[in-house]
Amino acid sequence: MVYSAIVPESITPQMRSDLSPIWISLKISILATAITLIGGVWAAYKLHSYQGKGKSLIESILISPLILPPTVVGFILLRIFGDRGLLSGLLAILNINIVFTWYAGIIAATVVTFPLIYKTSCGAFEQIDSNLLVSARILGASELKVFVRVAFPLAFPGIISGATLAFARGLGEFGATMMLAGNIPGVTQTIPLAIYSAVQAGEIQEAWMWSGVILSISLSAITLANLGIKWQRSPQKSPGVNPPHLQIKRATNFSIYPAEGTGLQVNIYQQLPDFGLQVKFSGYREEPLGILGASGTGKSMILRCIVGVETPRSGTIVLNGKVLFDSTQQINIPSSDRRVGFLAQNYALFPHLTVAENIAFGLSDQLSQTQIKMKVEEQLIRVKLPGIGNRYPHQLSGGQQQRVALARALVVEPEILLLDEPFSALDSHIRYQMEQELIQILETYAGVTLFVTHNRSEAYRICPRLLVINQGRVEAFGSTQDIFDHPPTLSSAQLTGCKNFSRVVRISERVIKSLDWGCNLELSKPLPQGLTHVGIRAYQVGENLSLWSETDPPGEKNIFPCWVVFTIKSPKQISLYIKLNSPPNHAQDYHLQADISKAKWQQLNNHEFPWQITLAADQLLPLVTPDDYDVMLSGDMLNNRGLS
């Protein structure tokens, strides 16, 4: 009954003639939204990547109008722009009056709506995969191009939502506008102020009318924004390659392949949360170098330091005679000028760009559209994906995405190609196929290649040279075959697939006591300094497993009786867990693992124990500590490996 008395039945002629609150509200809201859209989005983008001091204080100040009551915000603005305010002297000199003008309403609406766009833009930028921004910078994009072509399009739905909220909030602003601009009909009276005046005058029908108007405008703005977001999220087929719109700045003193000083030299230290990364190694053209290590050991950090997205605490990085980083000389070339091709684990393809646009992203706009199209088509043929330039990344399989990312990295003719776990996101049934295709592509690439992986089989098949790291330290460096045959440390042996280890005590120049296997062993060479463990590979144990013989073969050493404790079967082999010298006391009482074929298992099975095992002296792996390996790598060995 109460509300039915104030529902409007008609609009008075006076209400029809004075529609100025609509135009004033729209003018103030649109201008305030435009200002906050520019300032809020840019502030959010800059502060998103800023991790310096005072970030929390800056953000608190920026979002304070969202927390404070509008009248308090209006009072603060009045003390800034009003008589005897902080800016009153300057405004008097310039003969500018702010208070009680329509642009005072813009100032009030801008301050009140800024936090909405800022916070929604921050959330939108946080949702962007950081690898996309890193990839854009590595491809040579300036910060402006990264923002315009990558960050802003990907954050657009969140930004437009924030702009819509800001427009609606500015349209409904009351307290701050009342304090700073006043309620002057035809000058500063917005729709909320018109509603307030109508209620004060008892004109309930007019108040209802203005309420309907502001509700209609707000709902229309939200509807249009949602339609815009829906359209923006619907990929549109591109008829061809769009040429880049911005100039790409590149270092002018780079030559693609200098005649002297070719290759990569890295000697850096970087502090990580749990340990210090300290590596020194070299890489050469047309000879892929694998970096093998467990997850979290610093492999990817090495690549990030070479790329330039991370800055080492000390050291040097030199590529083809060009110093990319030198802490002593304070040289740190930006990522965009390092001529690096980078393939991230998740490929980091720009989801809003077509395949052709992705590949062309790093090409200079000094090229014509025809030249760009030709280069893109050449790369698509090179990676065996002709004719898919108009597709979007989400329309590709994992293997196709990987090849597109590789084409994008190669099209800019980088001096070095960095591959960070490129097969980790692929299903096992296509991994081997992609390996073979990558090997073929690398055979035609004339630059330096670093291949990061935790998969020893990938490293063995793809990389002729290998760097093994553990907890930020080099555990082995050299020929891949040599490291697999003779890993120098316990960690490098584990990472290259060795499964049998024992602590040791030195007895003589070639003889050790195995503490875990309960036997003495003779090695084929003098024992190295710092020896802590001995190892032997499971397949070698299996090769030397036989039925018991009362007579030892001539010249053979390290022969022991053994018992099989238990077995584990797999499709291609049988793993036997054996104990030396005496029968097992329980199900887990074993010393070594031996891997044998099913055919050999059929030959040995059903024969009485003990069987016979020979731990061949030339197959035993003497393993030293990482500190002693560092000594081994120093001096002449270091010079021979090209590290001095």
Beta strands, then each sheet from edge to edge (+ up, - down):
strand 1: 264-271
strand 2: 276-283
strand 3: 289-292
strand 4: 314-319
strand 5: 322-326
strand 6: 331-332
strand 7: 340-343
strand 8: 416-420
strand 9: 448-453
strand 10: 465-470
strand 11: 473-479
strand 12: 500-506
strand 13: 511-514
strand 14: 519-522
strand 15: 531-536
strand 16: 545-547
strand 17: 559-569
strand 18: 573-580
strand 19: 592-597
strand 20: 611-614
strand 21: 621-624
sheet 1: 2+ 1- 4+ 5- 6+
sheet 2: 7+ 8+ 9+ 3+ 10+ 11-
sheet 3: 14+ 13- 12+ 15- 21+
sheet 4: 16+ 20- 17+ 18- 19+
end
